[in-house]
């Protein structure tokens, strides 16, 4: 007789009711189309600014269609990890991949915290392995992992003994962790011991980073002697091998370090190449059918994310429902005959797809075309939390890389448009991917629309209906409805109005900076003028428990001398100039009664508010101030824009 606990489903598919949201989304779309119709019908009475506004709003309307289509049928998957753990004899091996590339830009302590939180997962330790890919070939990273494995022998039993939920040590010890745990003397003693041990581990890694690594490049470190970062043989080291069955005693899972081979003038395909090497080593060593990939800048806030994912993966009813990580064909030729094979694992002969810096999107696009399905895993608390700052050079670099890869995919033979035409991608899938990919191209309309009110004020033209015209209600209602709707979405998700505002302004900023440079990078590549470069993002570890209110510097924008900050600074200076012209009464007299009005002034003020971080940067110092060179270059561009606009008004 079957055990009732093992026959219960591992997940439930719940359809969300979003009737009200659909009505609002369709209303916004109707208003956008009405505005476009009004512009077309009244185009003969207006000039360049009206045409430019029409083109930008057409793009926004198209993007909104894609947004509505991806949100139309909303479902949620509720997983039951406790039911999964009741099936211990049936649980498959799981390999977890952690990737890092630079010990300076990605401090080893971040990688260590990610690894420690994964090693403490509630899963049989003999069926669990963590592989760390170090593309920086750094003895510091290896040393940090060796020391972390020693700490893990204390940390893992502690987490499981007291059912610790947050298992990244820096996050656990930075919050009010004792208040919600056992207050017994034994727990307090163990907690103090673990905190001291973690501080010692952190100090060792910090000392090693300063060059005082307490070991010679001999023994297990000999492979790093005379290491050339871009020219070296592969290094695979088993830091810790678990030889105990089960994890009732808090055993530590396998931990393996990998630095793949690199040679000059031999393409290594960025992160996609690293992922394929991890998969090959995993296939040789453990042959695990399931893989979880984690970036080093994303520590595992909730390590049970693995269990939630496995509930979705193991809960499928047939191979048609599979949506799993792909595996290189050469290591899994016989896997189709394996008991797991037909039910759980779908093979894919190419591994992670080469050809884009956003290898995850490209790979997902291809495997979706091969019939794979995907689900969203959103446990509580959130599975992963990033460690990069909320604004500044690191954010811009990350956003530029994403935008570059997304636009790059759009113009290749793997474009979702082409895959849909040849029948490899369904139309709904195409819409979903276009919604992601076209974000990279949104930069040009965003930039034009942000400078449009300033152009109208300076040139004496208009892009909004007059105050006395009923048509003015259309853009006003769109603006109010859209912002209230998106704000309500944040509230329903348990987020604050501050989070909503921060994301709104960052969308504007990244569109005018990182995404713009991403588009230019692809254009230069297509013209054969440059090669694509994978830029590693500078990572920073917050010392707080993750609350914005605990750190005065959270959300503060930082700057450097990168040209990526010039466009947004220029847009700010242009709109400030337009507002000064308005205040001083220097606006040119409009011809034909079509001069700018209060609407353009309000719109220009909104742009300045969105760029408030840049306004503060004009007067800031150090990393919080915009470099003088950037200000001078932006000022020259702003002056050119103002003079061109005034020349247009006189022409």
Secondary structure, 3 states (H helix, E strand, C coil): CCCHHHHCCCEEEEECCCHHHHHHHHHHHHHHHHHHHHHHHCHHHCCHHHHHHHHHHHHHHHHHHHHHHHHCCCEEEEECHHHHHCCHHHCCCEEEEEEECCCCCCCHHHHHHHHHHHHCCCCCHHHEEEEEEECCCCHHHHHHHHHHHHHHHHHHHHHHHCCCCCCCHHHHHHCCCCCCCCCCHHHHHHHHHHHHHHHHHHHHHHHHHCCCCCCCCCHHHHHHCCCECCEECCEEEEEECCCCCCCCCCCCCEEEEEECCECCCCCCCHHHHHHHHHHHHHHHHCCCCEEEEEECCEEECCCCHHHHHHHHHHCCCCHHHCCCCCCCHHHCCCHHHCCCHHHHCCCCCCCCCCCCCCHHHHHHHHHHHCCCCCCCCCCCCCCEEECCCCCCHHHHHHHHHHHHHHHHHHCCCCCHHHHHHCCCCCHHHHHHHHHHHHHHHHHHHHHHHHHHHHHHHHHCCCCCCCCCCCCHHHHHHHHHHHHHHHHHHHHHCCCCHHHHHHHHHHHHHHHHCHHHHHHHHHHHHHCCCCCCCCCCCCCCCCCCCCCHHHCCCCCCCCCCCCHHHHHHHHHHHHHHHHHHHHHHCCCCCCCCCCCCCHHHHHHHHHHHHHCHHHHHHHHCCHHHCCCHHHHHHHHHHHHHHHHHHHHHHHC
